[in-house]
Amino acid sequence: MAKADYYELLGVSKGDEASTIKKAYRKLAIKFHPDKNPDDATAEEKFKEIGEAYEVLSNEDKRAAYDRYGHAAFEGGMGGGGGGGGGFHDASDIFSQVFGGAFGGGGGGGGFDDFFGGGGRGRGRRGGASAKRPGSDLRYDLEISLEEAARGVEKELEIEKEAACGTCEGKGSKGSAGAKTCTTCRGQGAVTRQAGIFVQQTTCPECKGAGEVIADPCADCNGNGTTAETTRIKIRIPAGVDSGTRLRSSGNGDAGFRNGPSGDLYVFINVKDHEVFERESENLYCEVPMPFGIAALGGEMKVPTLEGKSSIKIPAGTQGGTVFRLRGKGIKDLSSGYKGDLHVEVKVEVPTKLNSEQKEKLAAFTESIGQKNSPLQESFLDKAKKFFDF
């Protein structure tokens, strides 16, 4: 299958400046980043393609070669490794180089998730050679009831995470020898290879990017300083949360590499649908059946609220579809603390099982009140006279 043109992939022209190309790449990289499109193979492939395109077009020499020879410039003997292979960086590395500290590194760093309102379970490199690297941020999807969202609630979450190794206390070394500078990358965490005008930089295979190696690695954590465990974390859900609310629990993500700082835990809230109430922002809505007699004569009706039963006064002659507002019976706004209202729509319930005596009395009653006591029907018939022969 023929590879797409690099300029077309980024939506730029051959004459565009480097700043324009970088701007186009940034926009597309955010759109197709795997953390924003979990389990989307098409988006992941697109992310790799635009990364490869930007790597070539952002480099003056590579761009010149591409303009002259096209994709053939990176195949065979003309520069090594095409198609995202040995001659190209990993797409997440390119993303990290372009966005830098703004997203805390590439491939699932916490800053990228903060920008998107994300918080995915990233496992990528955090950039830079350091024996102590931060742990990954974790995501937990929590479903709660509408009542819990309205009142607030404390939940205990069961989390699978990387924790500091108990055997080596997170150092990665089983004894006192500790870590020493990696001789393969000389402490840089990456190795560089050059073939002609092309430069390839990859994570050091010896120290896995740490810049240091453990002389006597701990057998339980293989020198990483962390082991997988299941732990329980209590988190307070404030009153007023809604579906899509994200809560951050600082330091409750994965433990860092060799005693590096821990990542954070991001809890995403989903509020379950309710059998009685519907929610719109801080307001609640519900429909309540109203007996025919109360609709005609007026009276008092019990209605539900999230805090228990409440009463509303029904004026005589209330029509179905009338909405009554109960102030302050809604949900508290998470930011302002303002509490919304409950809107109750009454539906007139017509009797369905009448005996002979009741039918006769109702027929007599209907005849006695006449059409003048049905103003809505009378108004409708006046409008409909031109369509029907009354």
N, C-alpha and C positions, 0 to 999 in steps of 0.2 A: 504494500500500500504506500503510495507516494506521500512524503512528508509535507505538511502544510508550510506555506511560505512564512518566514519569521516575521516579516513586516505585517502581513495580514493577521497573524496570530495576535499581535499586540495592537492592531488597529492604527498603525502609523505608516508614514510614507518614507521612501528612501532619503529624501532631502531633510527630514526632521532632525532637529538638534538632540543631543544626548539628554537634555533636561526633559524634552517632550517624551522621549522613549521611556525614561525613568518614571515619569508621571503616569504613563499608560500602563506600565508594568505594575506599579503600586496599586492602581485601581483594580486590575484584574486579579492580582495575587490575593487581595483581601476577599474578593468575590468568590474565588475558587479554592481558598485554603481548606485543607482537610478538616481542621478544627471547626470550621463553619459549616462544613458539609459532611458530617460523619456518615460512614458506610455508603458513600456515593462514589463509586468507582470512576464514573465519567468525570466528575469534578476533580478527583485526584489526578487523573490522567491529564486533564486540562492544566492543572497546576504545574505539573512536570513540564508540559510542552511550553508554557509561557516562560517558565524559569529558564529553560534551555534557550529559548529565543532571546530573552533579555541578556543572558550571559554572553551571547555572541554579539548582539547589536550594541551592547554597552561598552564593548572593548574595541578600541579603534582598529587594531590590527586584525582581529577576528572579523569585524564588520567589513573591512576592506576585502578580506579573502572571500567572505560570503557573497559580497556584491559582485565579485569577479567570477567565482566558480559555483556559487550556490551551495547546496548541501554536500556536494562532492568535495568541498574544501576540507571536510572533517571526516572523510572516509578513506580507507586504504592507507596509502603512504603520504597523505597530504595533511597530516596533523593529528591523527590518532582518534580512535573512539568516537563514533557518531551515535546519534539516537539516544543521548542520555547515558551513554556508556562511560568507558574509562576517561574520555576526553572532557567530560562535563562534570561540574559539581552537582551535589545533591540539591534538589529543588528547595528544601528547607534551609540549606546553607545559604543559597542565593537570597532567599527571603530575609534571613537574619542579617546579611550584609547590607541589604537595601534599607531595612527598617531600623537596624541597630538597636540601641537601648530603648527605643520607644515602645517596643513590645517584649522587652526582657529576653531577647533571643528568639530563635525560630522553633518550629515544630512542636508547639504545645506549651510554650512558656506562659507563665501567668499573666504577663502584661498583654499579650495578644487576646487572651480570654476576657480580660477586663474591658478591652476596647469593644469587643463584640457583645458584651453581656453574656459571655460564654462561661468559661470555667471548666473546659473539658479535661479529661484525664490525659494530659500531655506526657509524653515520655521522651521527648527529643533532647538533644544537647543544648546546653544553656550558653554555649559560646565561651571562648577563652580557656587557657590552660590553667587549671587550678586543682590541687589535690582535694579541696573541699568545694563541692558543687551543690547548689540548692536542690532540694527535692522537688518533685513534680507537684503541681496543683491537682486536686481530685474533684470530681463532680459527683453529686448525689441527688437523685430525683426523688422528691418526697411528696406523697399525696396526702392531703388532709381534708377534713370535712368543712363545710361552710361555717358550722358552729365554732370549730377550732380557729378558723380564719378570723371570725368576728371577735372572739374572746382573747385569742392568743393562747399558746400552749407550749409546754416543754416536751420535747421528743428525745428518745434515746435511739441513736442510729448505730447500726452495725456496719463497720467499714473494713474492707480489705485494703491494706496499705503496706508500704515499706516502713519498717521501724528500725531504730538503731539496734545493731546486733548486741545481744546481751553478753555474748562471750568475750568480744574484744572491745565492748563499750563504744562501738561505732568507729574505732580507729582503722579497722581493716587488718591490723597486724596482730598476730597471736602472741608475740613477745615484745621485746624492747628494741628490736632492730628498726622497726618503723619503716618509713618510706624513703626512697632515694630518687634522685633525678633520673628520668628515663633517658637512656643513652641513645635510643633510636631517634627521638625527636628533640633531644637536648632540652627537655622541659617545656617545649612549645605546645605540645598536645596535638600537633599536626605535622605531617610530612609533605614536602613539596617536590614535585617532579616537573622537569621542563623538557619539552620536545620542540625544538625550533622556537617559534614565536609563541607557542602555547604553554601555559603554566597550569598544572593540576595540583590542587591541594586537597588532601584527604586526612581524615582522622587517623592518628597514629595507631597502628594495629597492636603495638606492644602495650601501651598504657591506656588505650581506649579514650584518649583525649585528656587524661588527668594531668599529664606532664610528669607524673611520678609513678614509680612501681613499688610494690610492697615486697620486701625481701623475704619475709616469712608470713604469707597471707593466712588469715584466719580460715580454718576449715569450714566453719559454719556459714560464713558469708562470702567466701572466695575472695576476700580482700576488699569487698565493696563497702563494708561497714554497715550494711542494712540487710534485713531478712524480712520476708513476707509474714504478716500476721493479721489476725482478725481482732479488731478492737471495738469498743463501744464508746460513743461520744454523745454527750448530752448537749442539746442546742435549744435555745429559747426562740420560739416563733412569735414575733410581736403581733398584737391585734391589728387587723387591717390589711394583712398580706393578701395578694390575689395571685391567680395563675400567672406564671412568668416572673414573679418576684425572685430575686437572687440574694441569698444571705451568705456572708463570708465568715468562716470560722478560721481565724488566723493561726497558722502553725499546725493545723490538724491534717495537712496533706502528707505526702511521702516524706520520710526522713531524708536528709541530704546525704550525698556521697561522701563517705569518710568524715563524718561529723559536720558536714555542711548544713546550712540552715534548712529547716523543714519548709515544704510548700504549704499552701492554704487549701482548705476544703470549701467548695462552693456548693451550697444547697439550693436547688431549684424547686420552687413550690408549684404544685398543681392542686387546685381546689376542685373537689368532686362536685358534679351536678347534684342539686338538691331536689327532693320530691315535691316540695311546696313552693320554695322561693326561687326566683331568678335574680341574678345580681348584675347591675350595671354601675361600674365604678363604686361609689359609696352608697348607692341607693338599692333597695330591695323592692321586688314586685311579686304580687301573688293574686290569684283569682279565688274568690270565696262564693259558694252558692248561697243565694238569699231566698228564703221561703216566700211564696207568692203573697201570703197574708201580710208579712212585714213590709214587703215592697208596696202594697196598697195602703196599709194603715199606718206604717211607720213603726218604730220600736228600737230596741237595742239588740245588737248582734255581737257575739264573741268571735274574735279573729285571732289567728296565730301570729306570734312574733318570735324572733330568735331568743327573747328573754322570757317567754311564756305567753299566757293568754292576755288579750287586751280587749276592750269594748269600743264599739263605734255606734253613734246614734244615727238611725236611718230615718230621714224625713218621709212622711206619707207621700205616696206617688213616685217614689224613687224608681227610675228606669234601669233596666239591665245595661251594664257597660259603664255605669257611674263609678268614678274613681275617688276614693277617700285617702287622704294623706295623713299618716301618723308621723309627726315630726320626731326626729331623733331616734327612730326605731330601725335605722339602717345599719351600715357598717362604718367604723371609724376610718377616716382617711389616714394612710400610713405616714404621710409627710406633715400635714397640717394639724391632725388631731380632730378635725371637724367630723361630726357624725351625721351621716345621711338620713334619709327618710324611708319609711315603708309605704308603698303605694298599693292600696287594696282595691281591686276591681270587682264589683259585685255582679253576679250572674243570676237573674231571676230563675228560680226553679219552678217549673209548672208541674202540678200534681199529675201523676201518671196512673194511679190506681184508685178510681172513684167508684163507689157503689151507686145503685140506682137513685137512692135518696139524695146523695150528694150531687149527682149529675143534674137532677131536677132543680135543686136549689141554685146551682151555679148557672143553669140556663135562665132561670127566672131573674137572678141577679144581673146577668149580662143584658137581658132585655130591659130591665128597669133602669140601668144607667145610660143606655143609649150610646150613640156614636159620639156625642158631645164630650163624653168623659174619656175619649181616646184621641187626644190632640195630635199625637204623632201620626196615627193612621189617617185622621182627617186631613192633615197637611199633605201627606203622601198622595191621597186620592185626588186632591185639588191639582197637584202637579201632574198626575197621570191621566187626567180627563181627556187630553188630546190623543192618548194612545188607546183608551178603552171606552166602551159605551156603557156608562153607569146610569 
